[in-house]
Amino acid sequence: MTPEEKSLLLRTHELAEENNAILRSIRRANRWSTFFRIVYWVIIIGAGIGAYYALQPYLMQAADIIHQGQSVLNNLPK
């Protein structure tokens, strides 16, 4: 192997190691991104369910008032 070929081989090896490190960091960032995206949506959906659970008594009361109003209107003489 000539010195020029050996130099080229070493340079190729260094580039391969550098590319491997870059690809690993990209992969790691992608995993973290996926994890935080899942956490984000769990929080959003959980907050929606929690808000509905907290507001449910008021919503049921409003629905009852609306139904009572409809029954009063239906019982009016025509």
Backbone hydrogen bonds in HBPLUS format (Angstrom, degrees):
<---DONOR---> <-ACCEPTOR-->    atom                        ^
c    i                          cat <-CA-CA->   ^        H-A-AA   ^      H-
h    n   atom  resd res      DA  || num        DHA   H-A  angle D-A-AA Bond
n    s   type  num  typ     dist DA aas  dist angle  dist       angle   num
A0006-LYS N   A0002-THR O   2.93 MM   4  6.22 161.4  1.97 157.3 163.0     1
A0007-SER N   A0003-PRO O   2.90 MM   4  6.03 157.5  1.96 144.2 150.2     2
A0008-LEU N   A0004-GLU O   2.97 MM   4  6.15 155.7  2.03 142.7 149.6     3
A0009-LEU N   A0005-GLU O   2.82 MM   4  6.05 152.9  1.90 147.0 154.7     4
A0010-LEU N   A0006-LYS O   2.91 MM   4  6.15 159.8  1.95 150.6 155.5     5
A0011-ARG N   A0007-SER O   2.94 MM   4  6.14 158.8  1.99 147.0 153.2     6
A0012-THR N   A0008-LEU O   2.92 MM   4  6.11 154.0  1.99 144.5 151.8     7
A0013-HIS N   A0009-LEU O   2.91 MM   4  6.15 152.4  1.99 145.4 153.3     8
A0014-GLU N   A0010-LEU O   2.91 MM   4  6.20 158.5  1.95 150.8 156.1     9
A0015-LEU N   A0011-ARG O   2.96 MM   4  6.20 158.9  2.00 147.6 153.3    10
A0016-ALA N   A0012-THR O   2.92 MM   4  6.12 151.4  2.00 144.7 152.8    11
A0017-GLU N   A0013-HIS O   2.97 MM   4  6.26 156.5  2.03 150.1 155.9    12
A0018-GLU N   A0014-GLU O   2.93 MM   4  6.17 159.3  1.97 149.1 155.1    13
A0019-ASN N   A0015-LEU O   2.84 MM   4  6.02 162.7  1.87 149.6 154.4    14
A0020-ASN N   A0016-ALA O   2.90 MM   4  6.05 152.2  1.98 142.6 150.7    15
A0021-ALA N   A0017-GLU O   2.98 MM   4  6.26 156.1  2.04 147.8 153.4    16
A0022-ILE N   A0018-GLU O   2.98 MM   4  6.28 159.7  2.02 151.1 156.7    17
A0023-LEU N   A0019-ASN O   2.84 MM   4  6.04 163.3  1.87 151.9 156.7    18
A0024-ARG N   A0020-ASN O   2.91 MM   4  6.10 153.9  1.98 146.8 154.0    19
A0025-SER N   A0021-ALA O   3.04 MM   4  6.29 155.7  2.11 146.1 152.2    20
A0026-ILE N   A0022-ILE O   2.94 MM   4  6.22 153.7  2.01 149.5 157.2    21
A0027-ARG N   A0023-LEU O   2.90 MM   4  6.07 158.7  1.94 146.6 152.6    22
A0028-ARG N   A0024-ARG O   2.88 MM   4  6.08 157.3  1.93 147.2 153.4    23
A0029-ALA N   A0025-SER O   2.94 MM   4  6.09 160.1  1.98 145.2 150.4    24
A0030-ASN N   A0026-ILE O   2.92 MM   4  6.13 150.2  2.01 144.9 153.5    25
A0031-ARG N   A0027-ARG O   2.98 MM   4  6.29 153.2  2.05 147.6 154.3    26
A0032-TRP N   A0028-ARG O   3.02 MM   4  6.32 164.2  2.04 152.5 156.3    27
A0033-SER N   A0029-ALA O   2.90 MM   4  6.04 154.9  1.96 144.7 152.3    28
A0034-THR N   A0030-ASN O   2.95 MM   4  6.18 158.4  2.00 148.1 153.2    29
A0035-PHE N   A0031-ARG O   2.91 MM   4  6.17 162.8  1.94 152.4 157.3    30
A0036-PHE N   A0032-TRP O   2.90 MM   4  6.12 168.8  1.91 155.8 157.9    31
A0037-ARG N   A0033-SER O   2.91 MM   4  6.02 146.5  2.03 144.2 153.9    32
A0038-ILE N   A0034-THR O   3.01 MM   4  6.24 155.7  2.07 150.2 155.7    33
A0039-VAL N   A0035-PHE O   2.98 MM   4  6.29 161.9  2.01 150.3 155.6    34
A0040-TYR N   A0036-PHE O   2.86 MM   4  5.94 156.0  1.91 141.5 148.3    35
A0041-TRP N   A0037-ARG O   3.07 MM   4  6.33 162.8  2.10 147.6 150.8    36
A0042-VAL N   A0038-ILE O   2.93 MM   4  6.14 154.8  1.99 151.3 159.0    37
A0043-ILE N   A0039-VAL O   2.95 MM   4  6.16 157.0  2.01 150.4 156.1    38
A0044-ILE N   A0040-TYR O   2.94 MM   4  6.23 160.4  1.98 150.1 155.8    39
A0045-ILE N   A0041-TRP O   2.89 MM   4  5.98 172.8  1.90 151.2 153.4    40
A0046-GLY N   A0042-VAL O   2.82 MM   4  5.79 156.3  1.87 141.9 150.0    41
A0047-ALA N   A0043-ILE O   2.81 MM   4  5.89 153.8  1.87 147.1 153.9    42
A0048-GLY N   A0044-ILE O   3.05 MM   4  6.30 153.0  2.13 144.5 151.7    43
A0049-ILE N   A0045-ILE O   2.96 MM   4  6.24 161.3  2.00 152.6 157.2    44
A0050-GLY N   A0046-GLY O   2.82 MM   4  5.96 159.4  1.86 147.1 153.7    45
A0051-ALA N   A0047-ALA O   2.82 MM   4  5.94 153.5  1.89 144.5 151.6    46
A0052-TYR N   A0048-GLY O   2.99 MM   4  6.21 158.1  2.04 145.4 151.2    47
A0053-TYR N   A0049-ILE O   2.89 MM   4  6.11 159.8  1.93 149.3 155.2    48
A0054-ALA N   A0050-GLY O   2.89 MM   4  6.09 151.7  1.97 145.0 152.6    49
A0055-LEU N   A0051-ALA O   2.88 MM   4  6.02 149.9  1.97 146.8 155.1    50
A0056-GLN N   A0052-TYR O   2.79 MM   4  5.60 120.3  2.15 145.1 158.0    51
A0059-LEU N   A0055-LEU O   2.93 MM   4  6.16 157.2  1.99 157.7 165.2    52
A0060-MET N   A0056-GLN O   2.87 MM   4  6.02 160.6  1.91 157.8 162.2    53
A0061-GLN N   A0057-PRO O   2.98 MM   4  6.13 154.6  2.05 142.3 149.5    54
A0062-ALA N   A0058-TYR O   2.94 MM   4  6.14 157.3  2.00 145.3 151.3    55
A0063-ALA N   A0059-LEU O   2.91 MM   4  6.13 153.1  1.99 144.0 151.7    56
A0064-ASP N   A0060-MET O   2.90 MM   4  6.15 154.6  1.97 147.2 153.8    57
A0065-ILE N   A0061-GLN O   3.00 MM   4  6.26 157.2  2.05 148.2 154.1    58
A0066-ILE N   A0062-ALA O   3.01 MM   4  6.24 156.9  2.07 147.0 153.0    59
A0067-HIS N   A0063-ALA O   2.95 MM   4  6.20 157.9  2.00 148.6 154.6    60
A0068-GLN N   A0064-ASP O   2.87 MM   4  6.09 156.0  1.93 149.8 156.6    61
A0069-GLY N   A0065-ILE O   2.93 MM   4  6.14 156.9  1.98 146.7 153.2    62
A0070-GLN N   A0066-ILE O   2.94 MM   4  6.21 150.9  2.03 145.9 153.8    63
A0071-SER N   A0067-HIS O   2.93 MM   4  6.19 155.4  1.99 146.8 153.2    64
A0072-VAL N   A0068-GLN O   2.95 MM   4  6.19 152.3  2.03 148.1 155.7    65
A0073-LEU N   A0069-GLY O   3.01 MM   4  6.20 159.6  2.05 145.4 150.8    66
A0074-ASN N   A0070-GLN O   2.90 MM   4  6.10 147.4  2.01 144.2 153.4    67
A0075-ASN N   A0071-SER O   3.09 MM   4  6.21 136.0  2.29 137.6 147.9    68
A0075-ASN N   A0072-VAL O   3.21 MM   3  5.20 131.1  2.47  94.8 107.4    69
